[in-house]
Amino acid sequence: MHIAPHDNQNKPIVDVEDSLVPLNYFNIVKLEKGDAFEYQVPGYETCIVPATGTVDVEVEGVKFTALGNRTEDVWDGEPEGVYVPVGAKVTMVCTSDETETFVAGARYDKVLDPFDVRAPDIDFVQYGSDDTKTHRKIKHILGAGYHDKVGRLLVSELFTVGQGGWSGFPSHKHDTDRLPDETRHDETYNFRFKPNYGSGVQMLQREDNKPGDAYHIMDGSTICLDKGYHPCAVLPGYEMYYFTILGGLSQRSLVQYFQPTHSAQLETIPGIKDMIAKFK
């Protein structure tokens, strides 16, 4: 499903127990200097990631100051995040001129400890090539390295480096728990483009070799993925970014099932197997 760009007025874009992606939660919070925002999400662990600007965060009395270092856009520096335990009371205060802050969440039933992830802690992956139109960078904020500190939530930033390139190819899905071949992970994206008047397309193919759907995505578009194969592409002349939220049904590690028709492409894309391993 495509949710068109809009002013959500700091209210969840994907709320708890969403009918399509019940394992995900997503909010965008926009503040000006000195403004405060409080939230509490029972039944969901969350992660605070400033897209731009800087915030001070307090989680049940634990303080994390000066989170976020980007000014112009998501290409301007490295991401940072704060992990928030299930149901915890949170206050964030904008300390820059303004901020746009993502709040990602996944359903979980245990309370863990809060912690921060700073720029030097980001797990970075780059793979693909310009020749294959698959050149991509991934910045894992809550990646595989935090399995012992996080319940079911995976949070990353993905950059399509080659203008006119593809992401999520070879096409894959993760909508059914059937280990060791696949896990059920609901997924939510929020897209940005450089320049910001760029756009792209999100494909969603429910079954191999059957016609699917396609959505025209723009700067600020949100995509919710419940099931099916889901590659996306950016128009030539533009770069694409998407903030990625994954929430597992029964485990945190993601096991992707690659579409049989295109699975041979796994052997043609440089570094893609390293990328797959980083989500496990």
N, C-alpha and C positions, 0 to 999 in steps of 0.2 A: 504493500500500500504506500502511496505517495501522499505526504502531508506538505502542502505548498508553503513557501516562506510566508510568515506572518508575525505580527507582534503578539507574542504569547503572554505579555504582561506579567512575566515571572511565574506563570502557572505551568504545571507540567504539560509537555507536549505528548508524552507517553506516560500516563498515570499508572498507579498500581492496578494489578489485575486487568490490564488491557485485554480486550477481547481477542486481539490478533497476536500480540506478543506479551503474554502475561508474565514471562520471566524477566522482562526489561522495565526500566524506569528511565525517563529522560526529561530534563528541564534545562532551559536556558535562562540565566539570571543576568539582567542588565542593571547596573548601578552607576551612580556618579559619586564623586569623592565624598566620603563621610557617610554615605548611605549604608544601612545594614539590612541584611536579609536573614531570616531565621527559617529553618525547616526541620522536619522530623518525618521519617518515612518508616512506619512500622512494617516489619516483614521483609524489608529490603536493605541490603548493604549498598552504600553509595560511594562515589568518588568525585571529588571536586577538582575540575581542571579549567583554569582560566584560558579562554581562547585568546583574549587580549586583556591587558591591564593587570593589576596586582590587588590581592585581597589578603587580609588577616583572617584566619579561620580559628574558631574555638569549638572543640568537640567535647561536650560534657566536662568542661573545665580545662582540657588540654589544649594549649595554644600552639598554632603554627603561623608564624608571621611571614609577611612578604612573599606570598605564594604567587608565582607568575611573573614573567619578565618580558612578555611580548607587547609591543606597542601598536604597530601598524596593522598587522594581520597575523594569521597562523603560520605564515612563512617566516616571520620575523623573530627567530629564536627557538629555543627548545621548550617543550611542554613541562609542566610540573603538576603534581596532584597531591591530594590528601584523601586517604582512605577513611571512610566513616562507617563504623559498625552499625549493624541492624538496629533501627529504631532510635539511634542516638539523637540528642538535641544538638543542633548546629547553628552557629552564628557566623556569617561572613560579613566583613566590613571592607568597603572599597577604599584603598589608600592611594590609588592613582587618580588621574582626572576622571576616568571612567573605566568600566570593565564589562566584558561579556564573558560569563563563566558558564561552562557546561557542568551539569550534575548528572552523572551516569549511575544506573543502579541495576541490581540483579536480586531476584527473590532468594532469600536464605533464611534459615531458622536458628542460627547460633550467633551469639554476640562475641566478637573478637576485639582486638585492641586497635585504636586509631594509629596511623603513622603517615609520614609524608614521603613523597618521592620527588627528589630535586633533579635538576637538569643533568648532573653527572651520573645519576642513577638510571637514566633512560636506556632501555635495551633496544639497540638500533639494528635494523636489518635492511639490506638493499639487495635487490635481485632483478632478474630480467634483463632486457636489452632494448635499445632503441630499434634495432633491426626487427625484433619480434613484436614490437609495439607493446611490450609488457614491462618496461622499466619502472620500478616502483621502490619507494622507501617506506618503511614501517617504523614507527616509534612506539614501542610498547611502554605504556605507563604502568599498568598493572598486568604484567606479562607472566610468563611461566616461572620466573624467579621468585614469585610471591605465593606459590601454592600453599606454603605453610602459614601464611598470614591473612589470606583472603578465602572467602567461601566459594562462590560460584562466578564471580565477576571478572571479566577480562575487558580491559580498556586500552585502546590503541589509537594512534593517528596514522592515517595512510595517505601517501602522496603519490599521485601519478606523475612521474617525472617527465616522460616524453610527451610533448604536446600532441594531442590526438591519440594517446595511448589507452590501453585497456587495463583494468584491474579485475581481480577475481577470476582470472582465466589461467588454466583451463577451468571451465565451469564446474562448480561444486555445490554441494548442499550439506546441511547438518540439521535435519529435522526429525530424526528418528533415533532413539536409543537402541542400537543393535551392535554392541561391541563384539569384536574389535574393529568393525568396519566403519562405524559412524556413531556420533553422539547427537542428542537433541540439544541444540543451543538456539534460542531466539536471538535475533540480531537487529540492531537499530543503527542507522547511519544519519549523520548530519553533514551536508556537503557545502564546500566553499570553492570558489573559482578565482583564478588570477589571470587577467583582470576580472573583477567581480561581475562583469556583465557576460562572462562566459557561461556555458552550459554543457550538458551532456545527456547521456541516456542510461537508465538502469533497466536491464533486462530481468525478467523473471519467468523461467520455464519450469512448469510444474512436473512434466514428465519428459524423459529422454525421447527426442525425435517427435515430439508433439508441439504444435504451435503454443507460444506463450504470450506474455504481455511485455510492454515496454512503457517506461515513464520518462517524460521530459523533466530532468532535474536542473535546478537553478541554484544560485547562491542562497543558501539558507534552507534548501529542501531537506526534509526528513523522510527517510525510507524505513519502513518496518517490514522485516522479512520473517515470515512464519514457516514457509516450506518452499522448496524448489531450488533450482540452479540459478545463480544470480550474478553474472558478470556485469560490469559497467564500463562506460567509456566517456572520454572527454572530447569535445570538438577540437579539430586542428587549430593551432594557434593559442591554446589556453592550457593552463595547468589546473589540476583538480586535487582537492583534499577532501577526506572525509573522516570525521570523528566516529569511532566504532565502539559499540557496546555489545558484548556477548554475555548472555546469562545461561548457564547450563542447568538442565533439569536434574541430573543425578550426579554430575561430577564437574569439576572446573576445567579439566583438560579438554580441548576441542579436537575431535577427530572428524576431518572432512572426507566426504565421499565424492570422488571426482566422476563427472558425467562420463559414462562408458564411451560415448561417441567421440569425445575429445580427449580422453585420458592419455593417449599416446603423446600429446603435446607436453606432458610432464618431462619428457626426455629432451625437449627442444629449448626449454627456457632456463637460462643460466641461474643457478642458485635457488631455484624454487623449492627444492627439497629441504634446504636449510630454513626457508620461511615456514614451511609446514611444521617442521620440528619445533619452532619457536612458539607455536600455539598449543603445543601438547603439554 
